Amino acid sequence: MNEQLYEVAIGLIPGIGGMLTRQLVSYCGSPKAFFETPLSRLETIPGIGPAALKAFKSREEALRKAEEVLQQAEKYDAQILFYTHPDYPKRLKQIADAPTLLFYKGNASLNHPKTISIVGTRKLTRYGEAVTEKIVHDLQKHDPLIISGLAYGIDIVAHRSALKYGLQTIGTIASGLDMIYPSAHQKTAEQMLEQGGLLSEKIFGVELHPQFFPARNRIIAGLADCTIIVEGALKSGSLITAEIAYGYNKEVMAVPGNITSEVSGGTNYLIKTQQAVPYTCIEDLEALLNWDGLLQPPQLGLFSTSPAKPNRPTQYDPKDFSQEEWAIIEVLQQTNDELIDNISWKAQIPINQIASLLLNLEFNGVVKSLPGKKFRLL
């Protein structure tokens, strides 16, 4: 609880966002260490300017406010997940602008083996409603976690369909967990606590504001293996979610719709511009995510035009490395090139230790240093 107080407090300092929070934790070693570090030392951290140093002076006030947040979390039986917590969603953790702190109520694992986000317009048609329910119905055999935003329209149909067909479902909301919006979905939200859960990056007491929706949408996109857009106009929140997911190099699917329907304008556009794969049946999703198991790794054959990529997950044995070294290898297995600062926060290793670990791995022929403080797994 003492450490959690500092984890909450560091995010309550005005003007300190997720990226800077991770940088501070990397350099100092922990949120608690940050609060115990003199300002004279903090100003030596790269990227820390006068504005940040001024904000750091409110550290004591942030600690007092954090105590209130912990009390509210206990009152509402909510779990607090700092980005170093083992239950923090690993898919989300790999995204640079992921929230450093999440508030969660429910019984579903946020690291479920298979996760699908289903979003769309609030002004759904009968077609959109029927398709959404069919998608969820057909997903039963894979038992995925269904993620959406608890909003009117496609979102609530996705949640209620998941409850109907026995799938766990997470509602990612843009307010505090104590303020369910819309209130008409309160009963569904309560059911989801028994078969899924509710998730937010906002502290208790924060009311809904339209500017919070894009930030909420990045969580929906980041949590999923694939985001499916059922219906959405060209200018809609669901298209923003699709664009975010596409920017994260996540899989995106869109349901083709009537070319005369306004709410199909966005989904048809995503397909036309190749930002989304058409969803016409469950087999489309299974093939895209290889849930049917038919996709095999490329082999180097007689007529290959390019060499096959090495199977990196099995190239190295964890027993040959320290826990910290293996954490670095796992990070680099997910990317081609990675900045040393990103390796530090993704692997949860302080920046003052990461350099020597990388140097040792380079001596052993495991990684290669690149210009611009980047590293690549060999």
JORAMO-V971760 format. One line per field, one symbol per residue. psi: psi as a letter, one per 40 degrees, with the letter a starting at -180 (. if undefined). A space follows every 10 residues. Layout:
# JORAMO-V971760
psi = ???
This chain:
# JORAMO-V971760
psi = dddddddddd eehhehaddd dddddddddi dddddehidd ddeehhehad ddddddefdd dddddddddd dddddefihh hieehdehhd dddehdfiie hihhhaeihe fidhhhhhia idgiiddddd dddddddeed eefihhhaee iibddddddd ddddefiihh hhieaieegh hideeddddd dddefbaiii eiiiehihhd eedddddddd ddeidhhhhd ihidgidddd dddddddefi hhiihiihee hdeedddddd ddefeihhhe idddddddef eeedhiihih adfieiiiii gddedihdee iidddddddd dddeicihid ddddddefhi dedddddddd dddefdihii iffiiih.
